[in-house]
Amino acid sequence: MAAIVVCGGGVVGLCAGLMLAEDGHEVTVLEPDAADPPGTPREAWDGWRRAGVAQFRQPHNLLPRFRQVVDRELPGLTERLADGGCVRVDYLESLPPSIEDRAPRPGDDRFRFVTGRRPVSEAVVAAAAAEHPGLSVRRGVRVAGLVAGPSALPGVPHVAGVRTGTGEEVAADLVVDATGRRSPSAGWLAELAARPAGAESQSSGFVYYTRYFTGPEQPRRTGPQLAPVGSISLITLGGDNDTWSVTVFGPTRDAPLKALREAATFDRVVGACPRQAHWLDGRPITGVLAMAGGLDRYRRLVVDDVPVVTGFVAVGDAWACTNPSAGRGISVGALHAQLLRAAVRSSLDDPGELARAFDEATEREVTPFYRGQLAADRARIAEMDALRAGHEPPPPDPVRAGLLAAALHDADAYRALLETVTCLALPDEVLTRPGMAERLAAHAGEPPSRTHGPDRARLLDLLAG
């Protein structure tokens, strides 16, 4: 068995640590934020501060793929989340009214999951980690760099541990970077004279405005979780312990949207959207929380089939991150951790093979989610920009538009769309299933779903008050 260090104690880092500890490895999680989780998950929202996680109080979602992964890899965690107050969700309860065939299908339970606010969900996972005998979480310990060991491949640096901010060296057979969107590991690798990783980075181009509410029951969903409404989009998410959130987002360059920082303006805009207005029918428990500055970033630690480094891998947002509007980050991160567990099982004794095996699995199973989100974001930004300027939006991707049109009327096409949205399957997988092409062809050329909410002129009036 190996000594493994996980850098970062967020949900993905803790899940990775738990999975590896379940296989008998000695796992140490190093988390720079010193504050311990509160005594109970219900206290986490008010009592836990995570300065190192800018999005800690922004909306998060634990999609069905997260439940699928943890039910297989970490049995009992879903029940612990529910016991901590996370809400149970079934996306099939909000079938579009235009679908006449409402009969259940075998396997429909795959769309059921539990979700909650990030502090509460993370507190539950942290409690599970604290109880595992093979896992140690050290809080208030910042990783400052990597410790080099003898090379496993000619000319390729090998990592044999980490160096903390106090100068302590922690030896490891494998170091896992789970430090999230702000990962400093590019600098760590440069200090080892590693070849540059394959990398790309650009601003996501969006700004988000969110309010949280509480009430005796969750709002009834009458539209999609992520809904385009002209030159803005809205996100409505159920939360834990009788809470929920509403988010309005748009391009960072859309200056009038800054008025959404005012609660009254936020409420006016959401109140003008008929499918989301009733989500305001609760007691606000926050003001408007704004977030911008997100990155679309991707790194690959195997270049031309040669690892940049051995003894070191990156998972979740430390590997790649996008605009968070789809709520996929934790779910994709859990999938990535599952793939790491499999690679460690098969190739721990061969650092070069471990690096290649994990890279191949990542590119096959996870990178398509990154690429797909990037394409969707660029298309949505172009559409928003055109509507803001009073121009006709560019035509949508015909395949995606076909699936969206079919999903409004065909129960199986709707389930296929849900599988892609919830990370249960990749678009290419569902689109090549027998009969799917015929389902899409039956609705080819149908107009897109009507926007339910204010047009640009009305939005500007609402923003101006």
C-alpha positions in Angstrom: 0.0 0.0 0.0 1.1 3.6 -0.7 1.5 6.8 1.1 -0.7 9.4 -0.7 -0.9 13.1 -0.1 -4.0 15.0 -1.3 -3.5 18.8 -1.6 -6.9 20.4 -0.9 -9.7 19.4 1.4 -12.7 20.4 -0.5 -15.5 17.9 -1.6 -13.5 16.5 -4.5 -10.2 16.2 -2.5 -12.0 14.5 0.4 -13.8 12.1 -1.9 -10.5 11.2 -3.7 -8.9 10.7 -0.3 -11.7 8.5 0.9 -11.7 6.4 -2.2 -8.0 5.8 -2.0 -8.1 5.2 1.8 -10.9 2.6 1.1 -8.2 0.6 -0.9 -5.9 0.5 2.1 -3.6 3.4 1.3 -2.3 5.8 3.9 -3.8 9.1 2.9 -3.0 12.6 4.2 -5.2 15.5 3.1 -3.5 18.9 3.5 -6.0 21.8 3.6 -4.7 25.4 3.9 -7.8 26.8 5.5 -7.4 26.3 9.3 -11.1 26.3 10.3 -12.6 22.9 11.3 -16.0 22.0 10.1 -18.7 22.8 12.6 -20.2 20.1 14.9 -23.2 19.4 12.6 -23.8 20.0 8.9 -26.8 22.3 9.7 -24.4 24.7 11.4 -22.1 24.9 8.4 -23.8 27.7 6.5 -23.6 30.2 9.3 -20.5 29.0 11.2 -17.9 27.8 8.7 -15.6 30.2 6.9 -13.4 28.9 4.0 -11.3 31.9 2.8 -9.6 29.7 0.3 -12.8 28.9 -1.6 -14.2 32.0 -3.3 -17.3 30.2 -4.4 -18.0 28.6 -1.0 -21.4 30.3 -0.6 -22.2 30.4 -4.3 -24.7 27.8 -5.6 -23.6 24.2 -6.0 -25.4 21.1 -7.2 -24.7 17.4 -6.6 -25.9 15.9 -9.8 -27.1 12.3 -10.4 -23.6 11.4 -11.6 -22.2 12.3 -8.2 -24.8 10.1 -6.5 -24.0 7.3 -8.9 -20.2 7.6 -8.2 -20.4 7.8 -4.4 -23.0 5.0 -4.2 -20.6 2.7 -5.9 -17.3 4.0 -4.4 -18.4 5.4 -1.0 -21.5 3.5 0.1 -23.6 5.4 2.7 -22.5 8.9 1.8 -25.7 9.7 0.0 -27.7 8.7 3.1 -25.4 10.9 5.3 -26.0 13.8 3.0 -29.8 13.3 3.3 -29.4 13.0 7.1 -27.6 16.3 7.1 -30.6 18.0 5.5 -29.8 17.8 1.8 -32.9 17.8 -0.3 -33.9 14.8 -2.5 -34.6 15.7 -6.1 -36.0 13.7 -9.0 -35.7 15.6 -12.3 -38.5 13.4 -13.9 -41.0 15.1 -11.6 -40.7 18.2 -13.9 -41.4 16.6 -17.2 -42.5 19.3 -19.7 -46.3 19.5 -19.9 -46.0 19.0 -23.7 -44.9 15.4 -23.2 -48.0 13.2 -23.3 -46.2 9.9 -22.5 -45.6 10.1 -18.8 -45.2 6.4 -18.1 -42.2 5.4 -16.0 -39.2 3.6 -17.6 -36.8 1.0 -16.2 -33.8 2.9 -14.7 -35.7 6.1 -14.0 -34.2 6.1 -10.5 -30.9 7.2 -12.1 -32.3 10.7 -12.2 -32.8 10.9 -8.4 -30.2 12.5 -6.2 -29.6 14.6 -3.1 -28.1 18.1 -3.1 -27.5 21.0 -0.8 -25.5 24.2 -0.3 -21.7 23.8 -0.5 -20.9 24.3 3.2 -23.4 21.7 4.3 -22.4 19.1 1.7 -18.7 19.6 2.4 -19.3 19.3 6.1 -21.0 15.9 5.6 -18.1 14.7 3.5 -15.6 16.1 6.0 -17.3 14.2 8.8 -17.0 11.0 6.8 -13.3 11.7 6.2 -12.7 12.4 9.9 -14.0 9.0 10.8 -12.0 6.9 8.3 -9.0 5.2 10.0 -6.9 5.4 6.9 -7.3 9.1 6.2 -5.8 12.0 8.1 -7.0 15.6 7.4 -4.5 18.3 8.5 -6.1 21.8 8.3 -4.2 25.0 8.3 -1.3 23.4 6.3 -0.4 25.1 3.0 1.5 23.2 0.4 4.3 25.5 -0.9 6.0 23.1 -3.3 6.9 19.6 -4.4 9.8 17.4 -3.2 11.7 15.7 -6.1 12.8 12.1 -6.0 14.7 9.8 -8.3 13.3 9.9 -11.8 11.1 7.0 -12.9 11.4 8.0 -16.6 14.5 9.5 -18.2 14.4 13.3 -18.3 11.0 13.4 -16.4 10.9 14.8 -12.9 9.4 12.5 -10.2 7.5 13.8 -7.2 8.3 12.1 -3.9 6.3 14.4 -1.6 5.4 18.0 -0.8 6.9 20.9 1.1 4.6 22.9 3.4 4.7 26.6 4.0 6.6 26.0 7.3 9.3 23.9 5.5 8.0 20.5 6.6 8.5 17.8 4.0 5.7 15.1 3.7 6.8 12.1 1.8 4.4 10.4 -0.6 4.3 7.8 -3.3 1.7 9.9 -5.0 0.7 13.5 -4.7 -2.8 14.5 -5.8 -3.6 18.1 -6.6 -7.2 18.9 -5.6 -6.7 22.6 -4.8 -9.4 23.7 -7.2 -9.7 26.6 -9.6 -6.9 28.5 -8.0 -4.4 25.6 -8.2 -0.8 26.8 -7.8 0.7 23.6 -9.2 1.9 25.1 -12.4 4.4 27.0 -10.3 5.3 23.9 -8.3 6.1 21.9 -11.5 8.1 24.8 -12.9 10.3 24.7 -9.8 11.1 21.0 -10.7 12.0 22.1 -14.3 9.2 20.0 -15.7 8.2 20.6 -19.3 5.2 22.8 -19.7 1.9 21.0 -19.4 -0.6 21.2 -22.3 -2.6 24.2 -21.2 -5.3 26.6 -22.2 -7.0 29.4 -20.3 -9.5 32.2 -20.9 -12.0 34.2 -19.0 -15.4 32.5 -18.8 -17.0 35.9 -19.5 -19.9 35.6 -17.0 -21.0 37.4 -13.8 -23.5 35.8 -11.3 -26.0 37.3 -8.9 -27.5 35.0 -6.3 -30.0 35.1 -3.4 -30.8 32.3 -1.0 -34.3 31.8 0.5 -36.0 29.6 3.1 -39.5 28.5 3.5 -41.7 25.6 4.6 -41.3 23.7 1.3 -39.2 23.7 -1.8 -40.6 25.7 -4.8 -42.3 23.7 -7.5 -40.2 23.4 -10.6 -42.0 24.6 -13.7 -39.1 25.0 -16.0 -35.5 23.8 -16.5 -32.9 24.4 -13.7 -30.8 26.5 -16.1 -33.1 28.6 -18.2 -32.0 31.1 -21.0 -34.2 34.2 -20.8 -33.2 36.6 -23.6 -29.9 38.3 -22.7 -29.7 36.7 -19.2 -30.0 33.2 -17.8 -31.5 32.0 -14.6 -30.6 29.1 -12.3 -32.9 27.7 -9.7 -31.6 25.1 -7.3 -33.0 23.3 -4.3 -30.9 23.3 -1.2 -30.6 21.7 2.2 -32.7 22.3 5.3 -35.6 24.1 3.6 -33.4 26.5 1.6 -33.0 27.2 -2.1 -31.3 29.7 -4.4 -32.0 31.8 -7.4 -29.2 33.0 -9.7 -29.3 35.6 -12.5 -26.2 35.7 -14.7 -25.0 37.3 -17.9 -21.9 38.6 -19.7 -19.4 40.5 -17.6 -19.4 43.2 -20.3 -23.2 43.8 -19.8 -22.8 46.8 -17.6 -26.5 47.4 -16.7 -26.6 44.0 -15.0 -24.6 45.5 -12.1 -27.9 46.9 -10.9 -28.8 43.3 -9.8 -26.6 43.8 -6.8 -29.6 45.6 -5.2 -32.1 43.2 -3.8 -35.1 45.1 -5.0 -33.8 45.1 -8.6 -32.9 41.4 -8.4 -36.5 40.7 -7.2 -38.0 42.8 -10.0 -36.1 40.9 -12.7 -36.8 37.4 -11.3 -40.4 38.4 -10.7 -40.8 39.2 -14.4 -39.9 35.6 -15.3 -43.0 33.5 -15.0 -41.3 30.2 -14.5 -39.0 31.5 -11.7 -41.1 34.2 -10.0 -42.5 31.9 -7.4 -39.0 31.0 -6.3 -39.0 34.4 -4.6 -41.9 33.2 -2.3 -39.8 32.6 0.7 -37.8 34.5 3.3 -34.5 35.8 2.0 -31.6 34.7 4.1 -28.9 36.6 2.1 -28.6 39.7 0.2 -27.4 39.4 -3.4 -24.1 37.5 -3.7 -22.1 38.5 -6.7 -19.3 36.5 -8.3 -17.2 37.2 -11.4 -13.7 36.5 -12.6 -14.2 32.8 -13.4 -11.8 31.0 -15.8 -12.2 28.3 -18.4 -8.9 26.4 -17.9 -7.6 23.0 -18.9 -4.2 21.3 -18.2 -2.9 18.0 -19.5 0.1 16.4 -17.7 0.9 14.0 -20.6 2.2 15.7 -23.8 3.0 13.7 -26.9 2.4 10.5 -24.9 5.2 11.4 -22.4 4.3 12.5 -18.9 5.3 16.0 -17.9 5.9 14.6 -14.3 5.4 11.3 -12.5 4.2 10.8 -8.9 1.8 13.7 -9.3 -1.7 14.1 -10.8 -4.5 16.7 -10.7 -8.2 16.1 -10.2 -11.4 18.1 -10.6 -11.1 21.8 -11.0 -7.3 21.7 -10.4 -7.2 19.8 -13.7 -9.9 21.8 -15.6 -12.7 24.2 -14.8 -15.4 26.1 -16.7 -18.2 28.5 -16.2 -20.0 26.9 -13.2 -23.6 27.5 -14.5 -24.2 23.9 -15.3 -23.4 22.8 -11.8 -21.2 20.0 -12.9 -17.9 20.7 -11.0 -18.3 18.4 -8.0 -20.0 15.7 -10.0 -17.3 15.7 -12.7 -14.6 15.9 -10.0 -16.0 12.8 -8.2 -16.0 10.9 -11.5 -12.4 12.1 -12.0 -11.5 10.8 -8.5 -13.1 7.4 -9.4 -10.9 7.2 -12.5 -7.9 8.0 -10.4 -8.8 5.2 -8.0 -8.9 2.8 -10.9 -5.6 4.0 -12.3 -3.9 3.6 -8.9 -5.3 0.1 -8.5 -3.9 -0.9 -11.9 -0.6 1.0 -12.1 0.6 2.2 -8.8 4.0 0.4 -9.1 4.7 2.0 -12.5 4.6 5.8 -12.2 4.9 6.3 -15.9 2.1 3.9 -16.7 0.0 5.4 -13.9 0.4 8.9 -15.5 -0.6 7.6 -18.9 -3.5 5.5 -17.7 -5.0 8.3 -15.8 -4.5 10.7 -18.7 -6.1 8.3 -21.1 -9.1 7.8 -18.8 -9.4 11.5 -18.3 -9.4 12.3 -22.0 -11.9 9.6 -22.7 -14.3 10.1 -19.8 -14.0 13.6 -18.5 -12.5 16.0 -21.1 -15.6 15.8 -23.3 -17.6 17.4 -20.5 -15.1 20.3 -20.4 -15.2 20.7 -24.2 -18.9 20.5 -24.4 -19.4 23.1 -21.7 -16.9 25.4 -23.4 -18.8 25.2 -26.7 -22.1 25.8 -25.0 -20.8 28.8 -23.2 -19.3 30.4 -26.3 -22.6 29.9 -28.1 -24.6 31.4 -25.3 -22.2 34.4 -25.0 -22.6 35.0 -28.7 -26.4 34.8 -28.4 -26.5 37.2 -25.4 -24.2 39.7 -27.1 -26.4 39.7 -30.3 -29.6 40.2 -28.3 -28.0 43.0 -26.3 -27.0 44.7 -29.5 -30.4 44.2 -31.1 -29.1 41.7 -33.7 -30.4 38.3 -34.8 -28.6 35.6 -32.8 -26.3 33.2 -34.7 -28.0 29.9 -35.5 -27.7 27.2 -32.8 -25.8 24.0 -33.2 -28.3 21.9 -35.2 -27.7 18.7 -33.3 -28.2 20.3 -29.9 -31.2 22.2 -31.2 -32.7 19.0 -32.5 -32.3 17.2 -29.2 -33.8 20.2 -27.3 -36.8 20.3 -29.7 -37.4 16.6 -29.5 -37.1 16.6 -25.7 -40.1 18.9 -25.5 -42.3 16.2 -26.9 -40.6 12.8 -26.7 -40.2 11.2 -23.3 -37.2 9.2 -24.3 -35.5 12.2 -25.9 -36.1 14.1 -22.7 -34.4 11.4 -20.7 -31.5 11.4 -23.1 -31.2 15.2 -22.7 -31.3 14.8 -18.9 -28.5 12.2 -19.1 -26.2 14.7 -20.8 -27.2 17.6 -18.5 -26.6 15.5 -15.3 -23.3 14.0 -16.5 -24.7 10.5 -16.7 -23.7 10.2 -20.3 -21.9 12.1 -23.0 -23.9 13.6 -25.9 -22.2 11.4 -28.5 -23.3 8.4 -26.5 -27.0 9.2 -26.4 -27.1 10.6 -29.9 -25.8 7.3 -31.4 -28.3 5.1 -29.6 -30.7 3.1 -31.8 -33.7 5.1 -32.7 -32.4 8.4 -31.4 -31.8 9.8 -34.9 -35.4 9.0 -35.9 -36.7 10.7 -32.7 -34.8 13.9 -33.5 -35.8 13.8 -37.2 -39.5 13.7 -36.2 -39.1 17.1 -34.6 -36.6 18.6 -37.0 -37.3 22.2 -38.0 -39.6 22.9 -35.0 -39.2 26.3 -33.5 -37.1 26.5 -30.3 -38.8 26.7 -26.9 -40.3 30.1 -26.3 -38.4 32.4 -24.0 -40.4 32.9 -20.8 -39.4 36.3 -19.5 -38.5 39.9 -20.4 -37.0 40.9 -23.7 -34.0 43.2 -23.8 -36.0 46.5 -23.7 -38.1 45.3 -20.8 -35.1 44.0 -18.9 -33.4 47.4 -19.1 -36.6 49.0 -17.7 -36.6 46.5 -14.8 -32.9 47.1 -14.1 -33.4 50.9 -14.2 -36.2 50.6 -11.7 
